[in-house]
Amino acid sequence: MLIIERQQMIIQLLSQHTSLTVNEMAKLCSVSKETLRRDLRTLEKKGLIRRSHGGAVLASTISSDPIVPSILNNNRSFRQRILVNTDVKTRIARKALQFVNNADRIALDSSSSCWFLARQLPNVDMTVITHSINVVQTLAAKSQIQIFVLGGAYFAKNEDMVGSLTEKMLAEFTIDTLFISCDGLDFDNGLSDNNEYHAHLKKQMILTARKIIVLADSTKFNQNAFAKICNLGDIDVLITDKNIDKLLQKEMDWHSVEVVLA
């Protein structure tokens, strides 16, 4: 098990059991207590957990603030983002599988939500186009999936490629279904991203794809990030974890956007 996957498992265990001892977590993760303690120190530095006497609890259980990515905080790396809301993102990814068909040509952005989807994709005949290093690594073991990587300028924090070269390569493909996420989803402003390069690339991906599916948990609702991606009417499907408020749902209905709850 990779370090990231193990730390993700720790977060999931603590969300299910509220608090656990070091011994209990070490057994559940099949690692030594020393390794487990190193993971706990790392997660505590990231603000995701708090170590207690002989164990740990989620930071959200001792704070009034939930552990969700702040819309105003665009400093989280990809590796930090995949540790947040893991259960919700997994459910959303599984729900998204109903929109994936054999022999499809799909595109995945470099969001953590799309990485969760990549992990769920079956090993069947399909083509995946992506600019995410992590999506490529996840799909590499699935021999039936043909992978096309969009090149360009590499950004270590997000572990992806963006920029004009990436967008030029994108123009060479025909995409059946595009899966993207966002940092904000608002009644007036539509979809937005904290990273202007990501926002611009997603705009181009939307122009290239026939069907646009957004994977976004409910923490993104009624939020405006730095750079606009598109209007709500530019997407076809929203997959999320909770009922959206009445005004936003009305806007989705007006634009004929299908809302799917995971």
PyMOL commands that set and color helices and strands:
alter all, ss='L'
color gray80, all
select helices_A, chain A and resi 3-17+22-29+33-45+59-61+78-81+86-99+112-120+133-139+164-170+196-208+218-220+232-234+246-254
alter helices_A, ss='H'
color red, helices_A
select strands_A, chain A and resi 19-21+49-52+55-58+105-108+126-130+145-149+153-155+160-162+175-180+184-186+190-193+209-215+227-230+237-240+258-261
alter strands_A, ss='S'
color yellow, strands_A
deselect
rebuild
show_as cartoon
